[in-house]
Amino acid sequence: MTLLNPIIEQLVIQKMNQITPAELYQYARQYSIPVTKQQAENVAMRVQNKNINVFQPAGQKQLRLILDEEIGPELAESLQKQFEQLAKGF
């Protein structure tokens, strides 16, 4: 899955690199994603400064492994599907 707009792609990667646990937890609450503060902290710490490109298969796999470990495979699968739907809009 590749976005047509490389600027948006770069902004998403940059935001992932800089996301704080509090921001991630806030986004989770905003979108009704059932994660704890501790899970949000764990995920944020594992994606910060990693330059994970979620628009490329290798980056998707890397993020999916992190999410599987930190929030569980069922929720990770749900989030992956939501992201794919969102990315189709671009």
C-alpha positions as CSV (number, residue, x, y, z in Angstrom):
1,M,0.0,0.0,0.0
2,T,1.6,3.2,-1.1
3,L,0.1,6.7,-0.7
4,L,-0.1,8.8,-3.8
5,N,1.0,11.9,-1.9
6,P,4.6,11.5,-0.6
7,I,4.2,14.6,1.6
8,I,1.4,13.0,3.6
9,E,3.5,9.8,3.8
10,Q,6.4,11.7,5.2
11,L,4.2,13.5,7.7
12,V,2.8,10.3,9.0
13,I,6.3,8.8,9.4
14,Q,7.6,11.9,11.1
15,K,4.6,11.9,13.5
16,M,5.2,8.3,14.4
17,N,8.9,9.1,15.1
18,Q,7.9,11.9,17.5
19,I,4.7,10.6,19.2
20,T,4.6,10.7,22.9
21,P,2.8,8.1,25.1
22,A,0.3,10.8,26.1
23,E,-0.5,11.7,22.5
24,L,-0.9,8.1,21.5
25,Y,-3.2,7.4,24.5
26,Q,-5.2,10.6,23.6
27,Y,-5.6,9.4,20.0
28,A,-6.7,6.0,21.2
29,R,-9.4,7.5,23.4
30,Q,-10.5,9.9,20.6
31,Y,-11.0,6.9,18.3
32,S,-12.4,4.6,20.9
33,I,-9.5,2.2,20.7
34,P,-9.4,0.1,23.9
35,V,-5.8,0.5,25.1
36,T,-4.4,1.2,28.5
37,K,-2.0,4.1,29.3
38,Q,0.8,1.5,29.8
39,Q,0.1,-0.1,26.4
40,A,0.2,3.3,24.7
41,E,3.4,4.1,26.5
42,N,5.0,0.8,25.4
43,V,3.9,1.2,21.8
44,A,5.1,4.9,21.6
45,M,8.5,4.0,23.1
46,R,8.9,1.2,20.5
47,V,8.0,3.3,17.4
48,Q,9.7,6.6,18.4
49,N,12.7,7.3,16.1
50,K,12.4,4.1,14.2
51,N,11.4,5.6,10.8
52,I,8.8,2.9,10.3
53,N,7.2,3.4,6.9
54,V,3.7,2.0,7.4
55,F,3.0,2.5,3.7
56,Q,5.5,-0.2,2.7
57,P,5.1,-3.9,3.5
58,A,8.2,-4.1,5.6
59,G,7.1,-1.2,7.8
60,Q,3.6,-2.6,8.1
61,K,5.0,-5.9,9.3
62,Q,7.3,-4.2,11.8
63,L,4.5,-2.2,13.2
64,R,2.2,-5.2,13.3
65,L,4.7,-7.2,15.3
66,I,5.0,-4.3,17.8
67,L,1.2,-4.0,18.1
68,D,0.7,-7.8,18.4
69,E,3.1,-7.9,21.3
70,E,1.8,-4.8,23.1
71,I,-1.9,-4.8,22.5
72,G,-2.7,-8.3,21.2
73,P,-3.3,-9.7,17.8
74,E,-7.0,-9.2,17.6
75,L,-6.9,-5.4,18.3
76,A,-3.8,-5.1,16.1
77,E,-5.7,-6.8,13.2
78,S,-8.6,-4.4,13.7
79,L,-6.3,-1.3,13.7
80,Q,-4.6,-2.6,10.5
81,K,-7.9,-2.8,8.7
82,Q,-8.9,0.7,9.9
83,F,-5.5,2.0,8.7
84,E,-6.0,0.4,5.3
85,Q,-9.4,1.9,4.9
86,L,-8.0,5.4,5.9
87,A,-5.1,5.1,3.5
88,K,-7.4,4.3,0.6
89,G,-8.8,7.8,0.9
90,F,-5.5,9.2,-0.2
